[in-house]
């Protein structure tokens, strides 16, 4: 049987069969969750939707929440939901497993959720802060940037080599 193994999902794809393992849905990512995790997921989603207009979509193994850019995403795992929240500061709290700079203006925070009751303050406050930060950052980046004070050097164009009147070129060699 001819075909190939997908580099990403390791699934065998028959020759001529279409395959796109990157596109998925929220339902596909959350279908195998235990009841506690499903309730926690629904609470996270409801909380995020209550903030206002945004785009919610599934991408590979994550469910993304974004305005102009992603402000947090959820990776459903077997025993927990992994939240990755982008804030403008570093948060030191027992709920935060890890945090590192994501860019000059954002720090990502990894949080594990195992039950619906964990989706309350301070986590909901951090989600709200991330939502508002994404709007604030969009406003600052949409302003026209000041022109650079650094002057660019003009490109140096070398003069075309021309043969001198005293020299006559024959076959690539000069005669004198």
C-alpha positions as CSV (number, residue, x, y, z in Angstrom):
1,X,0.0,0.0,0.0
2,X,1.6,3.3,-1.1
3,X,1.3,6.4,1.0
4,X,3.2,8.4,3.6
5,X,3.3,9.1,7.3
6,X,2.4,12.6,8.3
7,X,5.4,14.4,9.9
8,X,3.2,16.1,12.5
9,X,0.5,13.7,13.6
10,X,2.3,10.4,12.6
11,X,-0.9,9.2,10.9
12,X,-0.6,7.1,7.7
13,X,-2.0,8.9,4.7
14,X,-2.9,6.9,1.5
15,X,-1.6,8.2,-1.8
16,X,-4.0,10.8,-3.3
17,X,-5.8,11.3,0.1
18,X,-6.1,14.8,1.3
19,X,-4.7,15.4,4.8
20,X,-4.6,18.5,7.0
21,X,-3.8,17.7,10.6
22,X,-3.4,21.4,11.5
23,X,-7.1,22.2,11.1
24,X,-9.3,21.1,13.9
25,X,-12.3,22.2,15.9
26,X,-13.0,23.1,19.6
27,X,-15.4,20.0,19.7
28,X,-12.6,17.7,18.4
29,X,-10.1,19.0,21.0
30,X,-12.6,18.8,24.0
31,X,-14.6,15.6,23.1
32,X,-12.5,13.2,25.2
33,X,-12.3,15.4,28.3
34,X,-13.5,14.0,31.7
35,X,-16.6,15.6,33.1
36,X,-14.7,17.9,35.6
37,X,-12.4,19.1,32.8
38,X,-15.3,19.6,30.4
39,X,-17.1,21.8,33.0
40,X,-13.9,23.7,33.6
41,X,-13.4,24.3,29.9
42,X,-17.0,25.6,29.6
43,X,-16.4,27.9,32.5
44,X,-13.2,29.2,30.9
45,X,-14.9,29.8,27.6
46,X,-17.9,31.5,29.2
47,X,-15.6,33.8,31.2
48,X,-13.7,34.8,28.1
49,X,-16.8,35.4,26.0
50,X,-18.1,37.7,28.7
51,X,-15.2,40.1,28.1
52,X,-16.4,41.2,24.7
53,X,-15.8,40.8,21.0
54,X,-13.0,38.4,20.1
55,X,-12.2,35.5,17.9
56,X,-12.1,32.0,19.3
57,X,-10.7,29.2,17.1
58,X,-8.9,25.9,17.3
59,X,-5.3,25.6,16.0
60,X,-3.4,22.3,16.0
61,X,-3.8,21.2,19.7
62,X,-4.9,24.6,21.2
63,X,-8.0,26.7,21.4
64,X,-7.0,30.3,20.8
65,X,-8.7,33.5,22.2
66,X,-7.7,36.6,20.3
67,X,-8.5,40.1,19.5
68,X,-5.8,41.6,17.2
69,X,-3.4,39.0,18.6
70,X,-3.8,36.0,20.8
71,X,-4.2,37.0,24.5
72,X,-4.5,33.5,25.9
73,X,-5.0,29.9,24.7
74,X,-6.0,26.6,26.2
75,X,-4.4,23.2,25.5
76,X,-6.7,20.4,26.7
77,X,-4.7,17.6,28.2
78,X,-5.8,14.3,29.6
79,X,-5.7,15.4,33.3
80,X,-5.9,19.2,33.1
81,X,-6.4,22.2,31.0
82,X,-3.2,24.1,30.3
83,X,-3.8,27.9,30.0
84,X,-1.2,30.1,28.5
85,X,-2.0,33.7,29.4
86,X,-0.1,36.7,28.0
87,X,0.2,39.6,30.5
88,X,2.2,42.8,30.5
89,X,3.9,41.8,33.8
90,X,5.2,38.7,35.6
91,X,2.8,37.2,38.1
92,X,4.1,35.3,41.1
93,X,1.3,33.1,42.4
94,X,0.8,29.4,43.3
95,X,-1.5,28.9,40.3
96,X,1.3,29.9,37.9
97,X,3.5,26.9,36.9
98,X,5.9,28.9,34.7
99,X,6.4,32.3,33.2
100,X,8.8,33.7,30.7
101,X,9.0,36.7,28.4
102,X,7.1,36.2,25.1
103,X,8.1,39.6,23.6
104,X,9.3,43.0,24.7
105,X,5.8,43.8,26.0
106,X,4.3,40.5,27.1
107,X,5.1,37.7,29.5
108,X,3.4,34.3,29.1
109,X,2.1,32.4,32.2
110,X,1.3,28.7,32.2
111,X,-1.6,27.7,34.5
112,X,-3.1,24.2,35.0
113,X,-6.8,23.9,35.6
114,X,-8.2,20.6,36.9
115,X,-11.7,21.6,38.1
116,X,-14.4,24.2,37.4
117,X,-14.0,25.8,40.8
118,X,-10.5,26.8,39.9
119,X,-11.8,29.2,37.2
120,X,-12.4,32.1,39.5
121,X,-10.3,35.1,40.9
122,X,-7.4,35.6,40.5
123,X,-7.3,33.5,37.2
124,X,-10.4,35.3,35.8
125,X,-8.8,38.6,36.6
126,X,-5.7,37.7,34.8
127,X,-7.7,36.7,31.7
128,X,-9.5,40.0,31.9
129,X,-6.2,41.8,32.2
130,X,-4.8,39.9,29.2
131,X,-7.9,40.8,27.2
132,X,-7.5,44.5,28.0
133,X,-3.7,44.4,27.4
134,X,-4.2,43.1,23.9
135,X,-6.4,46.1,23.1
136,X,-4.0,48.5,24.6
137,X,-1.0,47.0,22.7
138,X,-3.0,47.2,19.5
139,X,-3.6,50.9,20.0
140,X,0.1,51.6,20.6
141,X,1.2,49.7,17.5
142,X,-1.4,51.3,15.2
143,X,0.2,54.8,15.8
144,X,2.5,55.9,13.0
145,X,6.1,55.5,14.0
146,X,8.5,58.4,14.1
147,X,11.0,58.4,11.3
148,X,14.4,57.1,12.1
149,X,17.0,59.7,12.7
150,X,19.7,57.5,11.3
151,X,20.5,58.5,7.8
152,X,21.0,55.8,5.2
153,X,24.2,55.9,3.3
154,X,23.7,56.2,-0.5
155,X,24.6,53.2,-2.4
156,X,28.0,53.5,-4.0
157,X,27.9,52.8,-7.7
158,X,31.2,52.1,-9.2
159,X,31.9,53.8,-12.6
160,X,31.8,51.5,-15.6
161,X,35.2,50.4,-16.7
162,X,35.8,51.7,-20.1
163,X,38.8,51.0,-22.2
164,X,41.2,53.9,-22.6
165,X,41.6,55.4,-26.1
166,X,45.2,54.2,-26.2
167,X,44.2,50.6,-25.6
168,X,42.4,48.4,-28.0
169,X,40.7,45.2,-26.7
170,X,40.9,42.1,-28.8
171,X,39.7,38.8,-27.5
172,X,39.5,40.0,-23.9
173,X,43.2,41.0,-23.8
174,X,44.5,44.5,-24.2
175,X,47.0,45.5,-26.9
176,X,49.6,48.1,-26.3
